[in-house]
Every structure is written in C-alpha cells, then in structure tokens.
Amino acid sequence: MKINIKATNLKITLSLKNYIEEKIGSLEKIIPRLKINDFPGGTGKPAFEAWVEIEKTTSHHHKGEIFRAECQIRLPGRSLRAESEKEELHLAIDEVKDELQGEIKKYREKGKSRFKRLALRIKNLTRFG
C-alpha cells in the first residue's frame, strides 16, 4: 500500500512518519486482495492508496494543542474516510486506524453477502422440478 502523508502547521519527523506508516500500513492485512489487473486494462499494481493528513489546529475554543488526523483509502467501488481530533497526535492516529478498520470489515462483508445472494439466485434458477 502506498501511503501519502501531508502535514499542516507541524513538521513530520522520521519517527512520526514511521508511526503513521506502521499504523495505516497494518490495515493492508485486512483489505481484500485486489489487484488492478483483476479489472479490464489493469497493470498489476495494488488497487488502493492511502492519503493521510495530520495537522495542529489553531482553534481558539480549546486550551492547549489540538491535533487532527484524517485518512482516506480508495477501494474499488468505495472510498473509506476517517477523521479524529485529540490532544495527542498519536491518539488521533490510533483512533483513525480503528475507525478505518471497522469500515474495511463492513466493506469485506458486503462483498461476501453479495456473492452469497448471487450464488443462491443461480442455485434456485437451475433447480428442476
């Protein structure tokens, strides 16, 4: 999975970049194994990328620093997005990862149930008698 990171109002350190890549990269294990060559005109690359944006907000309604993390993953037929605001950047990234993990599981289950419905319809059409 390719992870694009954008930072606003803060600098990305090497440790922060590694932390983001570790957390968001771990989602690759649960994303369905799709390749672009599964579709007409495909090239064999992974069918998804992740865009991560982190920032330090300058909201005057909060005391102290408030960090925001946002991630978007585009899958075939659907775009998954999660956003979080916390007092600590690492906590915001963890929450975004957890939200995306739940959305990916729903995406996978939807595909499985669609396949089962189609298989049942074909079975009913091929019955004799």
C-alpha positions in Angstrom: 0.0 0.0 0.0 1.3 3.4 -0.9 0.8 6.0 1.9 0.9 9.7 1.1 1.4 11.9 4.1 0.6 15.7 4.3 1.3 17.8 7.4 -0.2 21.2 8.2 1.2 23.5 10.9 3.8 20.9 12.1 6.8 19.1 10.8 6.9 15.4 10.1 9.7 13.8 12.0 11.1 10.4 10.9 9.6 8.7 14.0 6.2 10.2 13.2 6.4 9.1 9.6 7.3 5.6 10.7 4.5 5.5 13.2 1.9 6.6 10.6 3.2 4.0 8.1 3.2 1.3 10.8 -0.4 2.0 11.9 -2.0 2.7 8.5 0.1 0.1 6.8 -1.2 -2.6 9.1 -4.7 -2.1 7.5 -3.3 -3.7 4.4 -3.6 -7.1 6.0 -7.4 -6.8 6.2 -8.1 -5.1 2.9 -9.2 -7.6 0.3 -6.5 -8.8 -2.0 -7.5 -6.9 -5.1 -5.1 -6.0 -7.9 -5.8 -3.6 -10.8 -5.2 -6.4 -13.3 -8.4 -8.0 -11.9 -10.2 -5.4 -13.9 -10.0 -4.7 -17.7 -6.9 -2.8 -18.7 -5.2 -3.4 -15.3 -1.5 -3.1 -14.6 -1.0 -5.4 -11.6 -0.4 -2.7 -9.1 -2.3 -2.6 -5.8 -5.8 -1.2 -6.3 -5.6 1.1 -3.3 -3.6 4.0 -1.8 -4.0 5.9 1.5 -3.9 9.6 1.9 -3.1 10.8 5.5 -3.3 14.4 6.6 -2.1 15.5 10.1 -2.3 19.0 11.5 -2.1 21.1 14.6 -5.3 23.1 14.7 -5.4 26.7 15.8 -8.8 26.7 17.3 -9.3 29.4 19.9 -12.0 27.4 21.7 -9.6 24.8 23.1 -6.8 25.2 25.6 -3.5 23.7 24.7 -2.7 22.0 21.4 -5.3 20.0 19.5 -4.2 17.7 16.8 -6.3 16.4 13.9 -5.6 13.3 11.8 -7.5 12.3 8.7 -7.1 9.3 6.4 -8.8 8.3 3.1 -8.4 5.0 1.4 -9.9 4.5 -2.1 -11.0 0.9 -2.8 -12.8 -0.3 -6.0 -16.4 1.0 -5.7 -15.9 2.8 -2.4 -13.9 5.4 -0.7 -13.3 5.0 3.1 -12.6 8.0 5.3 -11.9 8.6 8.9 -11.1 11.7 11.0 -10.2 12.4 14.6 -9.2 15.3 16.9 -7.3 14.6 20.1 -4.9 16.4 22.5 -2.2 14.0 21.4 -1.3 13.2 17.7 -0.6 9.5 18.3 -4.0 9.0 19.9 -5.7 10.7 16.9 -3.8 8.4 14.5 -4.8 5.3 16.6 -8.5 6.4 16.5 -8.4 6.9 12.7 -6.9 3.5 12.3 -9.6 1.9 14.4 -12.4 3.6 12.5 -11.0 2.6 9.2 -10.5 -1.0 10.4 -14.3 -1.2 11.1 -15.2 0.3 7.7 -12.9 -2.1 5.9 -14.6 -5.1 7.7 -18.0 -3.8 6.6 -16.7 -3.4 3.0 -15.5 -7.0 3.0 -18.7 -8.4 4.5 -20.8 -6.6 2.0 -18.9 -8.2 -0.9 -19.2 -11.7 0.7 -23.0 -11.3 1.2 -23.4 -10.1 -2.4 -21.6 -13.2 -3.6 -23.8 -15.5 -1.5 -27.0 -13.8 -2.7 -25.9 -14.3 -6.3 -25.0 -17.9 -5.7 -28.4 -18.6 -4.1 -30.2 -17.0 -7.0 -28.2 -19.2 -9.5 -29.0 -22.3 -7.5 -32.7 -21.5 -7.5 -32.7 -20.9 -11.2 -31.0 -24.2 -12.0 -33.4 -26.4 -9.9 -35.5 -28.8 -11.8 -39.0 -29.9 -10.8 
